[in-house]
Amino acid sequence: MRWSGSFAWSLALVVALSSAAQQPRSIDTESARELVRLRELGAEVPTEADLELAERLLGRHGPDLPGFPQFVAGLYLRAAQADRSAGRPAQAGQRLRRAADLAPERAEPWLALAHFHLAEARWTEAEASARRSLELGGPGRLPLAWALYRQDRNAEAAEALEELLSAGEDPAARALLERLRKQERDEARMAERRDGRFTLRFEGHEVADVGEAILDVLDRHRATLAATFLHEPEAPIPVILFSREAYHDATGAPAWSGGAFDASDGRVRIPIGGLDRGLPPGLDAVLIHELTHAFVADLSKGVCPRDLHEGLAQYLSGQRSDARTLAALERGGVAALYAGGLSFVEHLVERRGFGGIRSLLEAMAETRSEQAAFERVYDRGADEERQAWRDKLHERPR
C-alpha cells in the first residue's frame, strides 16, 4: 500500500481537536483579539503568520489559556496536511512533531505521525507512533500492521489486523491480512537465514553453506549500493527464492521475468531451482538488479518512474546500451522500456554524473514530484530531458 497520496486523518477530528481551546481566564485586549482571529480560521489552513501568532500567544499566556495548546496542535495538523499535499514532506514532519509535543495526550497527532512515517519508509517510527495512538485510545492498528509487515514481522502484523477485524469489518485490513496469509502459504516449509540486513528464504533442502553464501553475495551488493547511493533502507530486505512455477504463482509475473521487487511490501522474489548443488549461474547479477530496485524505491520514496528504475537496475548490474537501442525503442513494448531506460540513465550520467542521479532521487523524495525533481537537478522538466535524450540518440550513426 502506498501512503504517499495523503494523510489518513479525518478533518473532522482535526476540527474537533481545534475546538478544545476554552475561554481565557485573564489576558490583555490585544491578545484576546488575536485569539479570536485564530479561532475564526475554522477549518481553514493556517498560514505561517497564523502559526507564529499562535506560538507567541502560547509563550505569553499559555497557563492562562486552558486547552490552547491542543487548539494550536490542531492548527499544526491542518498545516501539515497542506504541506504534504503540496510536496513539502520535511516541513509536514516538523509540523506533526510540534503537534504531538503540544498535545501528547491526544491520539490524533500520533496517528498522523504514524501515517507520515509510513510514507517516509520509517517503519520503526511508524510502529512507535501507531502504538502511542492505540495507547491513548485512538485508532492505529492498520498503520501498525503495515509498519510491522514492512519490518518482516508478519505474525505480529497479522495479530494487529485480526484485532482490528474483530471489532468490525475493514476492507483495507482484510485485504492486507489475506495478502499476509497468501505469503505465508507461498513461503511455507522454506528454509530461512537472517543476518540483520536480509531475511533469506528458499526452497529445497536446507544447506547451511549455500544460504550463507547467498547472504554474503547480498551483503556485498548492499555495501556497493549503499556506497553508490549514500543511502540504504532502514529495515532488513526479505529475499525469497522460489521454483519457477511457485514464483509465477506467488507474483503473477510474466514468463520472461527473472526476478521481481514489490515496492508495496519491500520483498525481492526470484525464480530458481533448489539450492542443493550450490549457487545457480546468473544469480549474482539478478540479485544486484533487484536490490537496486529496493534502494531506488526507498531513496525516492516511491516517486521514481519505471523507466528510470529499470535503467538504474541494469546500469548498476553492469549492463550498457549498444547499437540495438534505437531499434528496440522503435519496436516498443518491454524491450523499449528496458533498452530506453538504460540509455536514458547513461544520458543522465553524461549530464551530471551519478551524483546527479542520486540528487534526482533525493529531490523526488523531497518534492514528491518527478517534474519538480528534474527541474531542480537538471534545469528542465522530465519530458524535456527525455526529449533531449531521444534527440541525441537519433543523431548517433546507426
N, C-alpha and C positions, 0 to 999 in steps of 0.2 A: 504493500500500500504506500502511495506517495502522500506525504503530509505537507508538501511544499505549496499547495494551491492556496490554502487559507487556514487560519487558526480555527480550532474546533470549539471555541467557547460560544456561548449564547449571548447575543447583545442584551437580551432581557436580563440575564444575570449581571452583566456589567452595569446596566442602569440601576438594578436593584442595589448593587454594591455602592454605587454613587449616591444613592438616596440615604445612606447611613448617616450623613452629617446632620447633627442636630443644631438647634438654635444656640448661638454663642451666649456664654454667661456674661462676659463684660469685655467688649473691645471698642476701639475708637471708631468714630464715624466713617473715616476713610476705609478702614479695614472692613467694616460692615458692608459698605458699598461694593468693595472688591469681592467679598464673599458672595453677595447677591449676583454679581456679574458671572462668577464661575458657575453658580447654580443654574443660571439662565441658559447655560450651554445645553442643558438637557442631554440628549443623546448625540450631540454634535461632536466631531473630533476636535479636541483642544489643540491650539497652536502652541508653538514653543513659548510664546509670551504668556499664554494661559498657564502652562506648567511652571514657568518661573514665578509667576504671581502666586500660584498655589504653594510653592516651596517657601516663598517669603512669608506668607501667612502662617505656614506651619512653624517657621522659625520664630515669628513674633508672638503667636497666640496658640501654639499647639496645645498646651494644657488647658486653655480656656475654651477649646472647641471640641467637645466630645464627639467622636465619630468622624472628625475631619480627616484624619489620616486614611481611613477607609474610603472616604469620598475622593481623596487625591489618588488613591490606588486605582479607583475606577477610571479616573482621567488617564492615568498611565496605561491602563489596559486598552482603552479606546485608541490612544495614540500609537501603541504598539501594533494594534491590528492594522491601522492605516499604514504604518511603516512597512509592515510585512507585505501588504498588498502592493505597495509602491516599489518593492525590491530593495528595501533597506533593512536586511536581517540583523546586522550588527546593532543598529540603533534600536530595533524592535527588542532585541535581547536585553539591552540596557534598561529599556522602559519596563519590561516584565520583571526584571530583578528588583527594580525600585518598587514596583507594585507589591511584590512579595515582602520586601522589607517593611513597607508601610502597613500591610495587612497580613501578617504572618499567620494569624489565626483564622483566616478565611481560605476556603478551598479554591476559589476561582483563580487567583494568581498562580497557584501551584499547578492547577490543571492546564492553564495556558502555557506555563513553562514546560510542562511535560510534552505538549504538542510541539512547541517550538524546538525543544531539544531533539525530538524525533526528526523534524525537518532538517536539523543540522547534523544528523547522524551521531549525536552524542548519547549513546544508548544508556550508559550508566547514569548520566544526569537525568535523562528522561525517566528512568526507573525510579530514582530518588524522588523526583518531583511528583510522579504519579502516586507513589506510596504516601507522600505527605498529604496530597489531596484526599486520599482514602482515609487517612488517619483523622482528618478534620471533618469527615462525614460527607465529603463530596464524591463525585464520580471519578473514575480513573483506571478502572480495570482493563478497558480496551487499550489505552496507551501503555499501560503496564505490560500487557501481554505482548504488544509489539516490541517494546524495549527488551523484554526477556527473549523473545523469538530471535531478534537480531543479535543477541549475545549467545545464540545456540543453546539456550536453556529451555528446551521445548516442553519438558514436563511441567515446569513452573508456569510457562505461558499457557499451557492447556488448563492448568488448575485455575488460573485467573479467569480464563474465558468461561469455564464451567460455573464458577461462582457468579459471574455476570449473567449467564443464561438461566441460572436457577431462579433469578428474580424476574425474569420475563424475556421474551424473545427479542433478539437484537440481530438483524441481518448481517451487519459487519462482523460481529463477534462469531456468529455461526459460520460465516464463510472462512474466517481465519482458523477456527477450530477444525473445520473439515479439511482445510489445507494441511494443518499440522498432522491430522490423523492419516491423510494420504501419504505424507512424507514418512511417517512412522512405518506404514506398510511397505513403502518403497525401499526403505533402508533397514528393514527387519533382517536380523541374522548377519548383518555386516560386521566385519572386524573394524576396530576403531583404534586410532592413535592420536594423541594430543601432545602438543609441545608448548602451549601458551599463545602461539601465534596462529596456529592452524588446528582444525579438527579434521582428521583424515578418516574417511570411511570407505571400505572397499569390499567387494565380493570375493569369494574364493576362500581357500584355507588360509588361516592366519599365519603368515610367515613374518616373524618379527623383523628380520633383516631387511625385507623388501619394504615394509611400512616405514622403517626408519630411513631407508634410502630415499623414499619419496619425500618424506619430511625434510630431509637435507636439501633436496632439489628445491622444494618450496621455499625454504628459508633463504637459500642462495638467491632465488629470484626476488623474494621480498626485499632483501637487502639492496639489490640492484635497483629496484623500482623506488624504494624509499630514498635512495641517494639521488635518483633521477628527478623525482617529483618534489623532493624535500618535504615529504608528507607520507603518512601511512595510516590506514584505517585503525580505528580505536579497538574494535573487537576482533577476536580470532576469526579467521575466514574458514567456513566449512568447505571442504573439498570432498566430493563424493564421486567415486569411480564405479561405474555400472558396466554390466554386459551391454552390448549394443541394443539388444531387444528391450532390456529393462530401462535403458537410458531413454529411448524414444517413448516408452510408456510413461516415464516419470516427467519428461519435459515437453513432449509433443513437438520436439524439434524435427526439422526435415531430415531426410535420409543422409544428405551430404554433410550434415553438421558434425564437426569433430569435437565439439565442446560447447558449453553454454554457461554464461554468467547471468544470473537473475538479479537485477537491481532491487527488486522488491523484497528479497529475503537475504541477499548478500552471499548466496551459495554458488560455488563453481561445480558443475556437473560434467563429467567426461565419460564417453563410452570407450571401454577397453575390455579385454578378456580378463580371465583370472590372473592373479599375480604370483602363481606358484613358481613360475620359471624366471622371475626377475622383471626388470622394468621393460615395458613394451617400447619398441622403437617409435620415435617421434613424440613420446610423452613429454619430454623436456620442453619442446617448442610449444606444444599445446598448453602446458601449464603456465608459461610466462605470458602467452597470448591472453588467456582467461584472467590471470591475475592482473594484467594491465587494465582490463575492464573494471575489475574491483577497485583499483586505485583511482581510475579516472572518474568513476561514478561517485566515489567518496569525496574526492577533491573538488569536483564541480557541483556537488550536492544534487546530482541527477539532471543537471541542465545540459550537459554535453550532448550534442546531436549524434545520431547513429553513425553517420559517415566519418566523423572525426573519431568516434570511439573505435570503429573498425580500423581506421587508418593508423591510429596510435598503437593498437594491439599488434598489427602487422609490423609496424616500424620498430617497435621495441623487442619483437621476436627475431629481428634481423632481416626481414624482407625489404626489398627495394623494388621500385617500379622499373619497367623496361619499355621497349618499343611497342609492346602489345597493349599498353594502357589506353590509347586513343580508340583502338578497335573495340576494346571491352566496353568503353563508355558508349560507343555508338550502338552496341548490341543491347545495352540496357540490362535491367534485371539485377540479380545478385552479383554477377560478375562486375557490373558497373559500380555497384556500391563498394565492393572491396577494392577494386583497382583504383577507382576515383578517390576513395578515402585515403589510401596510401599515398597517391600522387599529391593530394591536397595537403597532407601532413608534410611531405617533402617541400612543397611550396612555402608553407608557413615557416619551416625550419630555415629555409633560404632567406626569408624575410627578416626574421628576428632571432634565429637560433632556437634551441629547445627551451631556453629560458622564456622566450616569448610565449610558447605554448603553455608552459607552466603558469605564467602570469594570466594567460587567457582563461585557463580553467579556474584559477583563483577568482578572477573577475566574474566568471559565470556564477560561482557560489555567492559572491558578494552582492551582485546585482539581480540574480535570478533571471538573467536575460542574455541569450546568445548575442542578440544585436548590440546591446549596450557593452557587452564584454569585448566584442570585436572592435567597436568604435574606440573603446578605451585603449586597447593594446595595439591595434593595427591601423588606427586612424581612419577606418572606414567600416561600414557595416558588413555583416556576414555575407549577404548576397553580392555586394560589390567585390568583396575579397574572393568569393568563389568565381565570379565572372573574370576577375583579373587572372586567376589561376587557369581558367579554361582558355582565355585568350592566349596566354603564354604557352599553353600546351599545344594549341593549334599552330603556333608559329614555328614549332620544332619540326625538323625534317622527318618525314615518315620513314 
